[in-house]
Amino acid sequence: MPNEYASSAGTATAGVSDGVIERARSIPSANIGDAQERLGTASGIRPVWDGAQLAGRALPVWTRPGDNLIIHKALDVAQPGDVLVVNGGGDVSRALIGDLIGLRALRLGVAGFVIDGAIRDAVGLGEIGLPVFARAVTQAGPFKFGPGRIGIPVAISGVVVEAGDLIVADDDGVVVVRGEEADEVITRAEEIEAGERRKRIAIEESAGVRV
């Protein structure tokens, strides 16, 4: 029988560097998507509270739809700065996490959650300040039977996520950057952002002249 705890967060922390993560925090997810030819954007997964932002290393989690046992197990091995990226099969009938799991994750230093599925207690998650991105919100709670996997590649919204990949998310949504490409992609994203700032200034100055 396959080991449901296929690997640990040690794999996740071997990915993108702390320096690249820090640089990524200040760049809009849209610019990062543009910097990798507009690939890697996880459509349909949205922040569950306004202003949520995160950047960190992916710890992939694969669970049966509507069941969160493996998410509890993933928190046992998660490292500070990890983003739990959960393939919940896109199911929106059962919440995979709520504010109690969120509080535990926050105390462990987890950077946040990206869930291809549903969550609940959105207000509570916002109050504790844990960034959570999900497909939907529902009051219906999860089952806790398993099975699941930790640390193996998963897919969210058709985007493959491997342990250690860079995850960046904000009000516009979620973008995934392959760990080995992250430094190059973030450098391009910084250039794109700088170019947009110049264009914005030019537009504002032009409008000022017309006035």
Disulfide bonds with the S-S distance in Angstrom:
none
